[in-house]
Amino acid sequence: MFLFNKMSHFNLANLATFFNIAAGMMAIYYLTHDEFIASALFAWLAGGFDIVDGKIARKYNLSTEFGIQLDSFADFLSFVIVPTMFVYFAIIDGKELILFTPLVAFAFIYYVISGLRRLIQFNINAHEGEVEKYFTGVPTPLGAILLWVVYLIWLTGFINEYVVLVAMIIIGYLLNSKVKIKHP
């Protein structure tokens, strides 16, 4: 059966990854319609699928080079593009010219490039079926959670947009840092 066939691009682990991508796309759809709660729910759903795909791949020996690449593409969408768009649409949109525009552009571009670099390096170092004991640098799903926390703090009025932008830069840096984080 194709669901448990390691060589099928539509095996059970990859299907979970495709659901991650679908949830990420739905999060973007709702972001562009100013529906931030719905977007956040789909972003968290994408995170759930990201956890499940790896567990399925390991449990049923479905890890392949295709699956590793697919997972990183899904992570780029759901944990790099979606959170940056979330911060933009929920916090920055319409304030670009009031804020220091080069800082706005730098924060967003830097975070996206940092996330992409991290995922590419992860793929270069990844081996089918193996899981490292520690992540080196903050994984992109954790980076997305940290941006979510920044958003929640911003909602309280405790921090302003400039602090949000600086936090994006710091979290972007941490994605490629030498920080060791235990793999769950």
N, C-alpha and C positions, 0 to 999 in steps of 0.2 A: 504494500500500500504506500502511496506517495507521501503520506503524512509522516511516516517513519523511515523513509528512504533518504539516507544521508546525501545522496547525489541529486535529489529533487530540489529545485529552487523553491518549491512550494511545500517543503516539509513543515512540520508543526512549529519548529523553532522560528523558521523564516516567516511563517504566517503571523506569529506573534509580533515579529519585527515590522511586517507590513501594517499590522494594526497600530503599532507605534507611529508609523508614518501617517496613517489615516487620522489618528488622534491629533498629531501635530498640525496637519492641514486644517482640521476642524478648529483648532485653537487659533490659527491665523485667520480663518474666516470670521470667527467671532470677534477677534481683535479689530479687524477692519470695519466692524459694525458696532464698535464701542460697547460690546457685551463682554465686560472683563470677567465677570463671575463664570460665565459659560466657557470662556477661553481658558481660565485657570483650571476649571474642571477637566477640560480635554487635555491640558498640559500635564496635569497630574495623572490622568489616565494613560498618557503616553509613557510616563515614568513607570507605571505599573506594568505595562507591556514590555518595557525595557528590562525590568527585573525578571519577568516570566520567560522571555526568550532565551536568556542565558541559562536559566535553571533547566529549561526543557532541553536545550542543546547538550548540556552536560549529562543530564539524566538518561537521555535516549541516544547518546553518542551521535548527535547530529551536527556537531561543530565542523564547519568547512571554511575554506578561504572565502568562498562566496558569502557565507553567513557573517563572517568577521567584517567584510567590507560593507555588506548591507547594514549591519548593526551600526557601524560608524556613520554611514550616510543618514540613517534614521536619527542617530544622536545629534548629528549636526543640525538637522531640521528642528527636532523637538527640544534640544537642550542648549542650542546656541542661537539659532534664528528666532525661535518663538520667544525666549525670554528677552532678547534684545528688542524685538518688536513690541513685546508687552510693556517694557520700560518706556519705550518711545511713545506708544499710543496712550498709555495710562498716565504718564508723567510729563513728558517733554513736548508732545505734539502741540504746535501753535506757539511755543515759547522759544523756538530756536533763535530768533533774531533778538529777543530780549536777553537771553543767556549769551555767553561768549561762544559764538558759533563754531570757531575752530575747536574748542574743547568738546562741544557736543559731537562734532564729526569725528574727532579723534577717539573719544570714548567708545562710540559705537563701532567704528571700523576696527579699532584695536581689539575689542572684545571678540568680534567675529573672526578676525584673523588668528587670535590666540586660541579660540576654540577649534578652528579648523586645523591649525598647526598641531595642537594636542592630539586630535583624532588621527591625523596622518601618522604622527610619531607612534601612537598606540598601535596602529595597524602594521607598521614596519616591524615593531617589536613582538607582535602577537603570534602565537603558534596555536594551531588547531587543537582544541580540547584541553589546553593548559590555562590555568588561572594563577596569576602571580599572587603572592601573599599580601603585597602592598602595591598601591598605586603610587607612582611618583608624580607629584602634582595633583591638584584638585581635579577629580573626574568631572566631565561636563554636566552630568546630572546634578552633582553637588553644587557646581557653579550656578546652575539654574535655580536651585533651592536657595542659595545665598542671595541671588538677585531678587527672588521672591520675598525673602526676609527684608531686604533693603526697601522694596516696594511697601511692605506692611509697615515698616518704621516710618517711611515717608507719609503714609496715610495718617499717622498720628500727629503730623506736623512737627515732630521732633527734629527732622532733618529737612534741608531744602534741596532743590534740584542740583545745585553744585556738588553737594555731598553725594548725591545719587551718582552723578557722573564720575566722581573720584572713586567711589566704591566699585563702579563698573571696571575702571582701569585696574584697581587693586585685585579684584577677583579675576580679571583677564590675565594679570601677571601670575596669579597663583595657579592658574590652569597649567602653566608650563614651568612651575617652580620645582625645586628639589624636595618639597614637603612630602613626607611619606604618610599615606593614609591606608589603614588596614582594609583589605578587601573583605566585604561581608560574606 
